[in-house]
Amino acid sequence: MTVQPQLWAWLYRLFWRAAWGLGLGASAIELILGGPASRIAGVTYLLGTALIYPWQRGYPKAAIGAHLFMATLTTLWLFNQPALSIASGWTMELSYYTSSALATLVVTALGALLGGWGALMGLVLMVALLPHPTASAWLLASPLWALGGLVGIGVNWGLGRLEKVYATLEQAALTDFLTNLGNRRSLEADFGRYQALAEREGQPLLFSLWDLDGLKAVNDQQGHAAGDEYLRGFAEVLKHSVRKGDALYRIGGDEFCGLHLSLSDGKELASRVRSSFAQVSVGWIDAQHLSLDQALSRADTLLYQDKTRRVRKEPLTHP
């Protein structure tokens, strides 16, 4: 499964709230109290943020990267301007300390977003483009940038680990541990998605329901370990009998089901399964305009009709 954890979405929202909130405040100060260069930087930041922000819905990381790049270049340009152009009473030494503090935040953000390469890119930009008025200021700022980069890389690593743990837990919650098929929760999540896909492509959607006839006897006569192997054996037969793209689930002790896009008749599928695993009953139904409960109920009725036919040794017919 492709996972986009809520944590990343929360961090994206937090970034844009900070970008708008802090950016608007800083830009307002620049426009009211700043010099010509500050006013240009404030307007540039606001326009750049307004242009980039709509892209965050489809391309969240790219939009944040573009915003950081825009804000960094704007800030670097501002602090390389003459002091009087920035604000009354401003000095180049003050420019350096202010820009160094902001640079540390940028390096940290790039490291958190892109990992080691992002932090390195931020460090190179800071070293190449920031003014260096004195050696002492340089010696003070450089470790801060490096520390910011390390913090960002650590955050990126931690978020990556959380993503993997989240994906593992979510996959476990949607998987039947015995057969490695989807479970009832997974079926509920997929059913509407398959219906929407079938409707969009103008294709039928077949829902199949399977019931193993001999599981109780295997459990009683050979033990539950043999019963588990019996279930795994059927799951493997089912997986090898369906087409690529079909979805399979174990939803009960001896009940399995499948979603089969662009398939309208399950007779051939049933024959393939029974050629390798004879002790199974099946019912299938077109599920395109049914709820999941309706599909299960109607397929279950047809399954027990099939079970009755098999007891009477009548041929399989279309339910």
ABEGO torsion letter per residue (X at the ends): XBBBBAAAAAAAAAAAAAAAAAAAAAAAAAAAABBAAAAAAAAAAAAAAAAAAAAAAABAAAAAAAAAAAAAAAAAAAAABBAAAABBGBBAAAAAAAAAAAAAAAAAAAAAAAEAAAAAAAAAAAAAABBBABAAAAAAAAAAAAAAAAAAAAAAAAAAAAAAAAAAAAAAAABBAAAGBBBAAAAAAAAAAAAAAAAAAGBBBBBBBBBBAAAAAAAAAAEAAAAAAAAAAAAAAAAAABBBGBBBBBABAABBBBBBBGBABAAAAAAAAAAABABBBBBBBBAAABBAAAAAAAAAAAAAAAAAAAAAGBBBBBX
